[in-house]
Amino acid sequence: MFETIATAIAPVLLTALLGYFWTRHGRHFDSTAMTLLVTDIGTPCLVFSTYAKMTVPPAAFVATSAASVTILACFLGFGALALRVSGLSLRTYLPSMSFPNTGNLGLPLVLYAFGPEGMAFAIVFLTFTSIANFTIGQAIAAGEVNWHGILRMPIIYAVILGTGAAELHIDLPDWLSNTVSLLGSITVPLMLLMLGVSLAQLRVAALPRAFGLSLLRIGMGAGVGFGITALFGLHGPARAALVLQSSMPAAVFNYLFALRWKNQPEEVAGIVVVSTLITIVTAPALLYLLIE
């Protein structure tokens, strides 16, 4: 059990630390270019290749998708309620409460802990989280919906094409399948390096508030994840993947959106950093509960 947990945690932690110390020692890392590479090429290729080769039974896929949407709706509802009670700004804090880091951190953790089968379920959750964050999350931070940006999201078309290829039993030529898989394979290591780089550049403001909201993000994520997966009857890798993804820290993109619209980015940065550090403790505990 403990060897399995260490095997899952160590590659994730060490790769992120490599990005962190790379930046802290003054070495250049073009985060803008790497972000575009991951979001416009790597992730869509990974999503397409996973969906096109989907081995998840249709009923389990539908249940996982429905559970993912329900989880995100609960995050928005519970997060908004908690922030209203606390008297905190929804525009500033709600995206961080609602949209966890399912890419940079969630995917590799699920991959190393639960293998390709768990990875397939994790990517289903990632798909809905990414679409929701770039639509609802960005709209909350900006105060308006960017419809043009939504239509330009490559992950949406990757899902459509990948699902279509799977449903129609279309076998891609080996040269094309291998190319897409190769491009998709850059996603996980680059995401982890980018996470480390981002943590090295962010600064924590208002530590007590950042700590409290970070506990809310992770605690709410775990509670909702366990509850909704039980409600939808998910078990095994599907349950493990969704609970782990739900319990991830605040996504770095929440900080980028806050920075873009000058929406107290220092506050959001604090939540991203502190919640990520807390995850170093909570992720092994969750893996202990989830690994059968």
SVG drawing of the C-alpha trace seen along z (x, -y; Angstrom):
<svg xmlns="http://www.w3.org/2000/svg" viewBox="-27 -45 47 49">
<polyline fill="none" stroke="black" stroke-width="0.4" points="0.0,0.0 2.6,-2.6 4.9,-1.6 2.0,-2.2 1.3,-5.6 5.0,-6.6 5.2,-5.4 2.2,-7.7 3.4,-10.7 7.1,-10.7 7.1,-11.4 4.6,-14.1 6.3,-15.9 9.9,-15.5 8.9,-16.8 7.1,-19.8 10.0,-20.5 12.3,-20.4 10.2,-23.2 10.2,-25.1 14.0,-25.1 14.7,-25.7 12.9,-29.0 14.2,-29.8 17.8,-29.5 17.1,-32.2 16.8,-29.9 14.3,-31.0 11.1,-29.1 8.7,-30.5 5.4,-29.9 3.3,-31.6 4.7,-29.4 4.4,-26.2 0.8,-27.0 -0.2,-27.4 1.6,-24.2 -0.2,-22.3 -3.6,-23.8 -3.7,-24.0 -1.7,-20.9 -0.8,-18.5 -4.1,-18.3 -6.3,-18.1 -4.1,-15.3 -4.2,-13.5 -8.0,-13.9 -8.6,-12.8 -6.4,-9.7 -8.0,-8.7 -11.5,-9.1 -10.8,-7.5 -9.4,-4.4 -12.0,-4.5 -12.3,-1.2 -14.8,-2.5 -18.2,-0.9 -20.8,-3.5 -22.9,-3.3 -19.9,-4.0 -18.9,-6.9 -22.3,-8.4 -22.4,-8.0 -18.9,-9.5 -19.9,-12.5 -23.1,-13.1 -21.2,-12.8 -18.6,-15.2 -21.2,-17.9 -23.0,-17.4 -19.7,-17.7 -18.9,-21.0 -22.4,-22.3 -22.0,-21.4 -18.7,-23.3 -20.3,-26.4 -23.3,-26.2 -21.5,-25.3 -18.6,-27.7 -21.0,-30.6 -22.9,-29.9 -19.7,-29.7 -18.3,-32.9 -21.6,-34.8 -21.7,-33.8 -18.1,-34.9 -18.7,-38.2 -16.0,-37.5 -16.2,-38.5 -17.6,-35.8 -15.7,-37.3 -12.4,-37.0 -12.7,-33.7 -15.5,-31.5 -13.4,-30.3 -10.7,-29.0 -13.3,-27.2 -15.0,-25.7 -12.3,-24.6 -9.6,-22.3 -6.2,-21.6 -7.3,-18.5 -4.6,-18.9 -1.2,-19.8 -1.7,-17.8 -4.8,-15.6 -4.0,-13.7 -0.5,-12.6 -1.6,-11.5 -4.4,-9.4 -2.2,-8.0 0.5,-6.8 -1.9,-5.5 -4.6,-3.9 -3.0,-3.4 -4.6,-4.0 -8.1,-2.9 -8.1,-5.5 -6.6,-8.0 -9.5,-7.6 -12.0,-8.6 -9.7,-11.4 -9.7,-12.8 -13.5,-12.8 -13.5,-14.9 -10.7,-17.1 -12.8,-17.8 -15.7,-19.1 -13.6,-21.0 -11.6,-22.7 -14.7,-23.7 -16.4,-25.0 -13.4,-26.9 -12.8,-28.6 -16.5,-29.5 -18.2,-29.9 -14.9,-30.5 -13.6,-33.0 -17.1,-34.7 -17.2,-35.0 -13.7,-36.6 -14.4,-38.9 -18.0,-39.7 -19.0,-38.6 -19.0,-35.5 -16.3,-35.3 -18.2,-33.3 -15.5,-33.7 -13.0,-32.2 -15.3,-29.3 -15.5,-28.4 -11.8,-28.5 -11.2,-25.9 -9.4,-22.9 -10.4,-20.5 -14.1,-20.7 -13.3,-19.6 -11.0,-16.9 -13.8,-15.5 -16.2,-15.5 -13.8,-14.0 -12.5,-11.4 -16.0,-10.3 -17.1,-10.2 -14.1,-8.0 -14.9,-5.6 -18.6,-5.4 -18.1,-4.9 -15.2,-2.4 -12.9,-4.4 -9.3,-3.1 -6.8,-5.8 -3.7,-4.9 -0.8,-3.9 1.3,-6.9 -1.5,-9.3 -2.4,-7.5 1.2,-7.3 1.7,-11.0 -1.3,-12.1 -0.3,-9.8 3.3,-11.2 2.0,-14.8 -0.4,-13.9 2.4,-12.3 4.1,-15.7 1.2,-16.9 1.7,-15.4 5.4,-16.2 5.0,-19.7 2.0,-20.3 4.0,-19.3 7.0,-21.5 4.6,-24.4 3.1,-23.8 6.5,-24.1 7.4,-27.2 4.0,-28.8 4.5,-28.1 8.0,-29.6 6.6,-32.9 3.4,-33.3 3.4,-35.0 1.0,-34.4 -1.1,-37.3 -3.2,-37.2 -2.0,-33.8 -4.8,-33.0 -7.5,-33.6 -5.6,-31.7 -5.2,-28.8 -8.9,-28.7 -10.1,-28.9 -7.6,-26.3 -8.9,-23.9 -12.4,-24.7 -11.4,-23.9 -9.8,-20.6 -12.3,-19.5 -15.3,-20.4 -13.8,-18.7 -13.3,-15.4 -16.7,-15.5 -18.5,-16.2 -16.4,-13.7 -17.2,-10.9 -20.9,-11.8 -21.6,-12.2 -19.6,-9.1 -21.7,-7.1 -24.9,-8.7 -24.1,-7.7 -22.9,-4.2 -19.4,-4.6 -16.7,-2.3 -13.1,-1.2 -11.0,-3.4 -14.0,-5.6 -14.7,-6.5 -11.0,-6.9 -10.3,-9.2 -13.3,-11.5 -12.7,-11.7 -9.0,-12.5 -9.7,-15.0 -12.3,-16.7 -9.9,-17.1 -7.1,-18.8 -6.0,-22.4 -7.1,-25.5 -6.1,-25.6 -3.4,-27.9 -5.7,-29.3 -7.8,-30.9 -4.8,-33.1 -4.3,-33.9 -7.9,-35.0 -7.7,-37.1 -4.5,-38.7 -6.0,-39.4 -8.9,-41.3 -7.1,-42.8 -9.4,-40.9 -7.2,-40.8 -4.7,-38.3 -2.5,-38.3 -5.4,-36.8 -6.0,-34.1 -2.2,-33.4 -2.2,-32.8 -5.0,-30.2 -3.2,-28.4 0.1,-28.2 -1.3,-27.2 -3.8,-24.7 -1.1,-23.1 1.2,-22.7 -1.7,-21.3 -2.3,-18.7 1.2,-17.2 -0.4,-16.0 -4.0,-15.3 -3.2,-13.5 -1.4,-10.5 -4.2,-10.3 -6.8,-10.1 -4.8,-7.6 -4.7,-5.4 -8.5,-5.5 -9.0,-5.0 -6.4,-2.3 -8.1,1.1"/>
</svg>
